């Protein structure tokens, strides 16, 4: 809904004082970057995958984004570096590396809003730790929304909105929600979410 792929049937979504309905959709989508659960990479080079969708992104921008996503050293270890093909559905690289390339793509854009949608859900602990480190740095200077069921990811958030039965049931920091012993506390202690 924040990207206006769907319009709300009731209510209104706004960024600051501006209603999304009144925003130019192309402008909005240029300023919202999404990193999804499954890396959406193409059978193209690493450089082309990072720059995908924005012709204004230079090779310098690609490399800066890769460094910010902690994937530059891995890229440089490959025989063809940034000219390495990733294969169909990123079949030639690991899931963690593919996820970090997707994060680099998001960071290469001048987006003011970053949406991370379950972007660590299918990663092993080592790759999850690397992606979490990247996320900590990526959120600086932009509004970052994280959709997650993982407690370590929740702990790094400044504010948590707990959606329960279709409504926001609770709102606060991890610590304040645990102290409140409400819905969040019950879910966190009931095995609903994945711990460390």
C-alpha positions as CSV (number, residue, x, y, z in Angstrom):
1,X,0.0,0.0,0.0
2,X,2.9,2.4,0.7
3,X,4.0,1.9,-2.9
4,X,0.5,2.3,-4.1
5,X,0.4,-1.1,-5.6
6,X,-2.9,-1.3,-3.8
7,X,-5.2,1.5,-2.7
8,X,-6.8,1.3,0.7
9,X,-10.6,0.7,0.7
10,X,-11.0,2.8,3.8
11,X,-8.8,5.2,5.7
12,X,-5.8,7.2,4.4
13,X,-2.1,6.6,4.2
14,X,0.2,9.6,4.4
15,X,3.9,10.5,4.6
16,X,4.2,13.4,6.9
17,X,1.4,15.8,5.9
18,X,1.1,14.4,2.3
19,X,-1.6,11.9,1.4
20,X,-0.3,9.2,-0.9
21,X,-3.4,9.6,-3.0
22,X,-2.1,13.1,-4.0
23,X,1.4,12.1,-4.7
24,X,2.8,11.4,-8.2
25,X,3.1,7.6,-8.3
26,X,6.4,7.6,-10.2
27,X,7.9,10.1,-7.7
28,X,6.7,8.0,-4.8
29,X,8.1,4.7,-6.2
30,X,11.5,6.4,-6.8
31,X,11.7,7.3,-3.1
32,X,10.6,3.9,-1.7
33,X,13.0,1.0,-1.9
34,X,11.9,-2.6,-1.0
35,X,14.0,-5.6,-0.1
36,X,11.8,-8.7,-0.1
37,X,12.0,-12.1,1.4
38,X,13.1,-13.6,-2.0
39,X,15.9,-11.8,-3.8
40,X,14.6,-10.6,-7.1
41,X,17.8,-10.8,-9.2
42,X,18.0,-11.2,-12.9
43,X,20.2,-13.3,-15.2
44,X,22.6,-10.4,-15.6
45,X,25.8,-9.1,-14.1
46,X,26.1,-8.1,-10.5
47,X,26.5,-4.4,-11.6
48,X,23.4,-4.6,-13.8
49,X,21.4,-6.1,-10.9
50,X,22.4,-3.4,-8.4
51,X,21.6,-0.6,-10.9
52,X,18.5,-2.3,-12.3
53,X,15.6,0.1,-12.9
54,X,17.5,3.4,-12.6
55,X,19.6,4.5,-15.5
56,X,21.0,7.4,-13.4
57,X,22.9,5.0,-11.2
58,X,26.6,5.2,-12.1
59,X,29.3,2.5,-11.6
60,X,30.5,4.6,-8.7
61,X,27.0,4.5,-7.1
62,X,26.9,0.7,-7.7
63,X,30.2,0.2,-5.9
64,X,29.3,2.5,-3.0
65,X,26.0,0.7,-2.5
66,X,27.8,-2.7,-2.6
67,X,30.3,-1.5,0.0
68,X,27.4,-0.2,2.2
69,X,25.7,-3.6,1.8
70,X,28.9,-5.4,2.8
71,X,29.0,-7.3,-0.4
72,X,31.9,-5.5,-2.2
73,X,34.7,-7.8,-0.9
74,X,32.7,-10.8,-2.0
75,X,32.2,-9.3,-5.5
76,X,35.8,-8.5,-5.8
77,X,36.8,-12.1,-4.9
78,X,34.9,-13.3,-8.0
79,X,37.0,-13.8,-11.2
80,X,34.9,-11.2,-13.2
81,X,34.1,-9.0,-10.2
82,X,31.1,-6.7,-10.9
83,X,30.8,-8.3,-14.4
84,X,30.0,-11.7,-13.0
85,X,26.7,-13.1,-14.1
86,X,24.5,-14.2,-11.2
87,X,22.4,-16.7,-13.1
88,X,18.7,-17.2,-13.3
89,X,17.1,-16.5,-9.9
90,X,20.7,-15.9,-8.6
91,X,21.5,-19.6,-8.9
92,X,25.2,-19.0,-9.1
93,X,25.6,-17.2,-5.6
94,X,24.5,-18.0,-2.1
95,X,21.2,-16.8,-0.6
96,X,23.0,-14.4,1.7
97,X,25.0,-12.9,-1.1
98,X,21.9,-12.6,-3.2
99,X,20.1,-10.9,-0.3
100,X,22.9,-8.4,0.1
101,X,22.9,-7.6,-3.6
102,X,19.2,-6.8,-3.3
103,X,20.0,-4.6,-0.3
104,X,22.7,-2.9,-2.4
105,X,20.1,-2.3,-5.1
106,X,17.9,-0.6,-2.6
107,X,20.8,1.5,-1.2
108,X,21.9,2.7,-4.6
109,X,18.6,4.6,-5.0
110,X,18.0,8.0,-3.4
111,X,15.1,6.5,-1.5
112,X,13.9,8.1,1.7
113,X,11.9,5.0,2.7
114,X,13.3,1.5,2.9
115,X,11.0,-1.5,3.4
116,X,12.6,-4.7,4.5
117,X,10.0,-7.5,4.1
118,X,11.1,-10.7,5.9
119,X,14.5,-10.2,4.3
120,X,16.3,-12.5,6.8
121,X,13.7,-15.3,6.9
122,X,15.5,-17.9,4.8
123,X,19.0,-17.1,5.8
124,X,21.4,-19.3,7.9
125,X,22.7,-17.7,11.1
126,X,26.0,-16.4,9.6
127,X,24.3,-14.7,6.6
128,X,21.5,-13.4,8.9
129,X,24.2,-11.7,11.1
130,X,25.8,-10.1,8.0
131,X,22.4,-8.9,6.7
132,X,21.5,-7.5,10.1
133,X,24.8,-5.6,10.3
134,X,23.9,-4.2,6.8
135,X,20.4,-3.3,8.0
136,X,21.7,-1.4,11.0
137,X,23.8,0.9,8.8
138,X,21.2,1.1,6.0
139,X,18.5,2.6,8.2
140,X,20.6,5.6,9.0
141,X,19.2,8.7,7.3
142,X,16.0,7.2,6.1
143,X,12.8,5.8,7.4
144,X,13.1,2.0,7.5
145,X,10.1,-0.3,7.9
146,X,10.9,-3.9,8.8
147,X,8.4,-6.8,8.5
148,X,9.7,-9.7,10.6
149,X,9.0,-12.6,12.8
150,X,12.5,-12.8,14.1
151,X,13.2,-11.5,17.6
152,X,16.9,-10.4,16.9
153,X,15.5,-8.2,14.1
154,X,12.8,-6.8,16.3
155,X,15.4,-5.9,19.0
156,X,17.2,-3.6,16.6
157,X,14.0,-1.6,15.8
158,X,13.3,1.8,17.4
159,X,9.6,1.2,17.4
160,X,7.5,-1.9,17.0
161,X,3.9,-2.0,15.8
162,X,2.2,-5.3,16.8
163,X,-0.6,-6.2,14.3
164,X,-3.0,-8.6,15.9
165,X,-6.4,-9.7,14.5
166,X,-6.2,-7.0,11.8
167,X,-5.4,-4.0,14.0
168,X,-2.4,-2.4,15.6
169,X,-2.7,-3.9,19.1
170,X,0.5,-2.5,20.6
171,X,3.2,0.1,19.9
172,X,6.5,0.7,21.5
173,X,10.1,-0.4,21.9
174,X,11.0,-4.1,22.4
175,X,11.8,-3.5,26.1
176,X,8.5,-1.5,26.7
177,X,6.4,-4.2,25.0
178,X,8.0,-7.0,27.0
179,X,7.4,-5.0,30.2
180,X,3.8,-4.5,29.3
181,X,3.3,-8.3,29.1
182,X,0.5,-7.9,26.5
183,X,0.1,-9.4,23.0
184,X,3.8,-8.9,22.0
185,X,5.0,-10.5,25.3
186,X,2.8,-13.6,24.8
187,X,3.8,-14.0,21.1
188,X,7.5,-13.6,21.9
189,X,7.4,-16.1,24.8
190,X,4.9,-18.5,23.1
191,X,7.2,-19.7,20.4
192,X,5.4,-17.8,17.7
193,X,8.6,-16.1,16.5
194,X,12.1,-17.3,15.9
195,X,14.7,-16.4,18.5
196,X,18.4,-16.1,18.2
